[in-house]
Amino acid sequence: MYPPELVAPMKQELTGNGFRELLTADDVEQLFESKEGTTFVVFNSVCGCAARNARPGAVAAVKSADKLPDNLVTVFAGVDAQAVAKARSYTFPYPPSSPSMGLFKDGKLVHFIERHHIEGVPAEAIAANLKAAFEQYC
């Protein structure tokens, strides 16, 4: 577990841009109980590729997309373990990785970006990828 003061700015980068933080397994379950609409989940992380690529890409996508998911949410790996584990249970068959991002439509995973698709990829390319998925599914 990381100290709260260390991860606070990393969480704020998303929550300050419209993402709702899911802190418990119950939070995640309640969100996914309603299988209607679209939900975008960012699995946040302290790693460098989260700082340089994932968070900026996710924020740029939601700030510039014509269509947005109904729900923008985030869980933080290494901090909110139960929430992360529950959220990951919905991303099968993809193995756990952080950072990563998933788009769900009517309760089904329709688009997923794994860590190896984030590392070394510019935030602008991640944002373009997400905007295309939002356009297709939202």
Number of C-alpha atoms within 10 A of each C-alpha: 8 11 9 10 8 10 16 10 12 17 21 13 16 21 16 11 14 15 22 16 21 21 17 17 17 13 15 23 15 9 16 17 9 10 13 13 14 22 25 25 25 25 25 26 23 18 12 11 21 23 17 16 21 32 26 19 25 28 19 19 24 21 14 12 16 12 16 21 21 13 17 21 20 24 29 23 21 16 18 17 16 20 23 24 16 17 25 20 13 17 19 10 9 12 10 17 16 23 28 21 23 20 25 24 18 13 17 15 17 15 17 18 19 17 18 13 13 22 17 11 15 15 24 16 14 22 24 17 16 26 24 16 18 22 13 10 17 18
